[in-house]
Amino acid sequence: MPDERPSAEGPATFREVFAQREFRAVFVAGALSWVGDYVAKAAVTLLVYQQTRSVALSAAAFAVSFLPWLLGGPVLAALAERYPFRRVMVACDIIRMALMLLIAIPGLPYQAVLVLIFAATLANPPSQAAKSALIPQLLTGDRLVLGLSLNSSVGQAAQVVGYVFGAAVAAVDPEAALLFNAVTFGLSALLVRLGVRHRPAVMNPEHRSHLLQETRQGFGIVFRTPVLRAIAVLVFSSMLFSIVPEGLAAAWANDESRGAVSAGTAQAAIMVANPVGFILGGLLVSRLFGPARRLKLMRPLAVIAPLMLVPVLLDPPPLVVALLAALCGFAVAGMMPMANGLFVQALPNGFRARAFGVMATGIQVIQGLAVLVTGMLAERFPIPVVVGVWSAAGVALMAVATLRWPDRQTVDDAITAASLANADPPPSGLGDPTSDRPVEGTSDPHAGDGHRRHAVT
């Protein structure tokens, strides 16, 4: 029996979710900009390589898109709460469109390309934070859970489609691929501007403090609230091992294919397996099971996910590795929408964008760290041994995380406190969630800052 309080409602349907006009606009806009982003990554990587013939600089062109999250993701995401979410999303799309048009200028030196790509990706944290904070204002109940699952799944699908399409177009004309990305940002801005109604900013100007202080409060609400901290640990732990096959795919395919399939085919199969499994898991689990059943499945799926990768210790063929990676992605995606839903319920209104920045930055850092560490280990030990042992450690980590899950009363108190705070925000002043006074699980409905909330991913 799960500790959480299950909802009495049945599973939401795709028709119910897409019946919400504003969500349709946000969903399509997000899909367009994501596809364009991955097309641009493939194009910029090739463009820099064509100019320099340097693998390192080409890799740098790919990696630079992650820097804004690593260097200041939570701070940039905190900006989203200072302004209306629609305005933030539209402004970020227009900025990225303009910068992509500049990058597409023929003959632009690669140094300028790298600087402009970095500048364009600075808009990603506030844009994604605003989108994450807006969706729970558009959908409620189990529709929100299914909507979050659809949002996550379209991101994974965009990665597959964007890379394939981007590589094909960039091979012919990289500038054309960049122009395509600029067009997707323009269409995204238009859809959001026309399809989403204006809502005021969640943080009034008189409630603003220093941006770094607001960012610190975002960390505080996530890591000092027992329920939110437990969800963060579960999400971060799942990212620690699920990314490893994808990150080591190139070396794995070349070392382990043994002639059964080409190295290129093996690499592609391993790299797309996790996103494909994630898409299927997110959609099928959210659609086929009601809220109560998904709550029961969430913690078992958390342990099953790394368990799926342990058999690589037996050094199976690359296509079997791809299948195991897909099953891992399926399990991770199966638990993620419910974790997102609980995160939203236990979070006061105005924290959503900042909490998104904290979670997204943590995911980026943990994924990069996992690939870096396992890559270093693979220099000394066989890749199947490294991934198998790493995944076995993940099983133990997930087991501890699920066993330490907050009890039902703690979860109920957190949800009740957040609901009361959201319904009746404090008239003035800002609570500090990083103080020693508990933010959630207290009889005070105004504990912490009653006008901030967020979705996990």
N, C-alpha and C positions, 0 to 999 in steps of 0.2 A: 504493500500500500504506500503510495507516495506521500511525502510530507505536504505537498502543495494542495491548495484548495481547487479542485476541478470545477470547471464551468458546467452548468446544466445544459447549455446549448449544444446542438449537434455540429458536425463539421461544416464549415462554410463552403460554398461552391465558387468556381471560377466566375460564373455568371453574376453572383452577388457582388464579388469584389470588383469586377470590371463594370458593373452598373454604376459605380461611383465615378462621375465624369472627371472630377479633378484627379483622382488616382489614375485614370486612363492617361491623362495628359502627362503626369509625372512619370508614369511607367514607360510610355513611348519615348519621352524626352530622354530619360535615363538610358534606355536601350540604344538610342541613336548616339548619344555622346560616348557611351562605353565602347561601342563598335568602332567609332571614329578614333577613340584613344588607342585601341590596340592596333588599328590600321596604321596610325601615326608611329607607334613604337616600332613596328616592323619596317616602316619606310625610313625613319630617322636612322635606325641602326644600319640599314643598307647604305643610306646616303653618306653617312660618316665613313663607312668602310670603303666606299667607292672613292672618296676623296683622299683617304689616308692610307689605305691598305693595312690598317692596324686593327688587330682583333681587340686589343685592350681599349682603344678609343671607341670602337664600335660597341663594346660591352658597357663602356662608360655612358654612352648615349642612351642605352637601355636603362641603366641603373639610376641615372639622374632623376628619373620620374619618381623615385622613391624618396629622394632627399627631403622634400618639404615635410613629409610625415616624420622622418627621423629627426630633423633639425628643429621643427617647431609645429608639428601637427596639432597638439592640443591648444596652443596659443592661436593658431590660425582658425581652428574650429570654433574657438570661443567668440570670434568676431561675428559668427552667424547669429548669436543670440542678441546682439546689439541692434540688429536691423530686421525688417520683415523678411521672412524666409523666401518669399517669391522674389523680392528685389535682389537678395543675395544670389540666388540661383541664376537669375537672368543676367546680372552683372558679371558673374564668373564665366558664364557661357560666352558673352560678348567679348570679354577680355581674351579668353582662349581662342576664339575665332580670329580675332585681329592678329594675335601672335602667330597662329598657324599660317595665316596668309603671308606674314613676313618670312617665316621659315621656308615657305614654298618658293621664294624668290630664287631663280636659277643662279648658280654660281656663288651662293652665300658661303663664306668661309665656315669650316666646321666649328671653330671656336664660337662664332656667333650663333650657330645652330644650337650648341650645347647651352649657351646662356639663355637663349630664347625658350628652349624646351624647359629649362629650370624655372624661368619666369612663368611660363604657362601652367606648369604643374603646381605652382604656389596657389592657384585658384582651386585646386582639387579639395583640400581639407574643408574650407568654408562651404563650398558647393555641396559636397557630400554630407557634411554635418547638417546643413539646412534641409536637405532632402530627407535625411534620417529623422529629423525633428518634425518635419511636416507630415509624413505618412501617418503617424498615430493621430493626427488631427483630422485625417480624412477617413480612417477606418477604425472600427471598434470591435471588441469581442474577438470571436474566432476569425472574422474577416481580416482583422489586423494580422493575426498569425499567418494566414494564408497569403496576405499581401506581402508580408516580410519575406516569406518563402519564395514567392514569385520574384521579388526584387533581387534576392540573392541568386536565384537560378538564372535570371536573365543576365546578371553580371558574369556568371560562369560561361553561359552560352556565347555572350559577346566576346569573351576571351578566345574561344575556339574559332568563331566566325571571323573575328577581327584579325587574328594572326594568319589564318589561311588566306583570306581575301587580301590582307595587307601585303603579305609576302608575294602573292601573285601580281598585284598591281605595281608594287614597288620594283619588282624585277624588270618591268617594262618602263615605268616612269615614276620615280619616287615623289617628284613634285605633285603629280596627279593624286597620289595617295594622300598627301598633306592637304591639298585643296579639298579632297573628299572629307577629311576630318574637319576642316573649317566649316564646310557646309552643314555637317551634322551638328556642330555647336550652334550655328545660326538657327537651324530648325528647332533644336532643343530650346533655345531662348524664346523663340516664337510660340512654341507649344505651351511653355510654362506661363508666359505673359498673358496669353489669351485663354488658357484652359484652367488656370488656378486663380481663385479670387484673392483679393488683398486681405491680409490679416496683419494686425499690428505686431511689432516686435514683442517678444516675451519679456524682455528686460527694458523697463522704462529708463530714460536718460538719467533720472534722479537716483536710480538704483545702481548705476555703474560705479565700479571702483577701478583700481588699476588693472589692466588686462592680465598681467601676471598673477595678480591676486585672484581674479576670476578663474584663471586656469587652475590655480592651486585648489580652489574650491571644487572644480570638476574632478580632480584626482581624489579629493577628500570624500566626495559623495560616493564614489565607486569603491574605494578601498577601506573606508571606515564604516560602511553599512554592511552588516553581515550577509544579507541576501544578495546584494549587488556584488560583493566581493566573491561570494561562492560561485556566482554565474561567471564572473570574470576569470576566476581560476579554471573553471571548466572549459571556457572558450579558449583561453590562452594555451591550456594543456593540449587541447585537440589540434591546435595549429602547430604545436611543437613537433609532432611526428607526421601529420598527414601531408605536409609539403615536401618531405624528404625524397620520396621516389621521383617527383617532378624535378626537384633541384639537382638530383644526381643522374637524371635520365641520359644525358649525352655520354658521360663516361660509362655508365652501366651498359648502355646499348652497344658501345664499341668493345667493351671488355667481355660481355656475356652472351652476345648473340650467337656465337659459335656456328654461324652459317645457316641457321634455320630460317631466319628472315634477314633482310638487309639491315645494317646498322641504322640507317635513316628511318626505316619503317619501325624498328624497335623503339627508337627514341621518340618518334611521334606518338606511338601507341601508349608509351608510359607517360608522356607529358599530358596527353588529353584525357587519360583514364580517370584521374581524380576529378577534374571539372565535370566530365560526363556523369560519373557516379553521383557527384554533388547535385547536379540538375535533377536526376531521377529520384534521388532520396528526398530532396526538399519538396518536390511536387507530389510524389506518391504518398509519402507518410502524412503530409499535411492534408491531402485530399481524401485518403482512404480511412483515416482514423479520426475519431472525435477527440475533443480536448482532454477528456479524462484518460483515454487510452494513450494518448501521446505523452501525458505526464508520467504514466507508468513505464513507457518505453524510453524516456529520455535518459535516465541513468544507466540502464543496461546498454543502450546504444553507445554511450560514452566509453564504456569498457570494451565493447565489441570493436569499435573503430580501430584502435591500435592493435588489437588481437588479430585483425585481418592481415596485418603485415608481418606478423611473426613467422609464418611459414616460408618467407623468403630466405630464412636460414638454410633451407634445403637446396638453395641455388636453382630455382625453377627457370624455365625458359622465359624470355622477355615478355611474351604474350600472356603468360600466366602471372608474371609480375604486374602487368597492366590490369589484369582482372582483379587481382588482390587490391591494387591501388584504387580501382573503381569501387570495390566493396567498402573500402575504408572511407572514401568520399561519400558514399551512400549513407553510411552510419552517421558520419559527422553532420551531414545535411539533415538527417532525420531528427536529430536532437536540437539543431540550431534554432528553428522557428519558435519552438516552445520556450527555449532559453531566452530568446529575444522578447517573447511576449511577457514572460515573468519579469524581465528587466524593466520593460516599459511600465508594468503595473506597480512596481515597487519604487519608482523614481518620481520625485516631485517635478512639476511641469517644466520649469525653466532651465533644468540641468541637461536637457536632452542633447543639445548640440555639443556641449562641452564633454559630456560623458562619451558621446560618439568619438570625439577627438582622442580621448584617453584610450578607448578600446581599439580604435583603428590603428593608432600609433603602436600600441602594445602588440597587436597582431603583426604589423609590418616588422617590428624589431625582432619578435620571437621567430617568425618565419626565416628572416635573414640569418639569425643566429643559428637556427637549427641546420640550415643548409651549409653554413660556414663550418660549424663544428663537425658535422658528419662528413663533409668534404675533406677536412683535415684528417679525420680518422681513416677515411678511405685511401689516403696516401700510404698508410701503414698496414691496413688490414683489407681483406676482400670486401667488396661492396655488399654482397648478401649478408655477410656476418655483421657488418656495421648496422645495416638497416634492420636486420632481425633483432639484434640485441637492443638497439635504440627503441624499437617498437615494443619489445618485452618490458623495457623500463617504462614505456608509456602506459602499458596495461596496469603496472603497479601504481603509477602516478594517478591514473584515472580512478582506480579502485579507492585510493585514499581520498581523492576529491569527492567521490560520490558518498563515501562513508561519513565524511565530515559535512555533508549537506545540512543546512539549517533545519531544525525541527519545524513541524507544521505551525506551531504557535508563532514562531519567529517570522515565518513567511507571511502568515495572516496579519500579524501586527504591522509588518512593513507595507503590505498592500493597503491596509486600512488607513495607516498614517498618511501614505502618499495620496490616497483618494480624498481624504479630508483636506489635506493641504492644497490639492489641486482645485477642489470645489470652493475653498475659502482661503485664498492667499492672504498673507499678512498685509495690512494696509500700508506699512512703511518699514523701511530698514531692510537689511539683509542678514539672515542667519548665516553662521559660518559652519558648514558641515565638517570642517576639519578640526573643530574644537573638540574637547574631551566629552562634551555632552552628546549622547546618542542622537543620531538623526532619525533613524527608523526604529520601529519596535518600541515606541514610547507612547504614553497616553497623550502627549502633547501633539495635536494635529499640525501645529506650525513648527515642529522641530526642524531645524535646518532652514534652508531657503525654500519657501513654499512655492516658488514659481520657476522651477527648472525641471526638465525631464528629458529622456533620451532612449533610443533603441540601440541595441548592441552593435548591429552591423548594418 
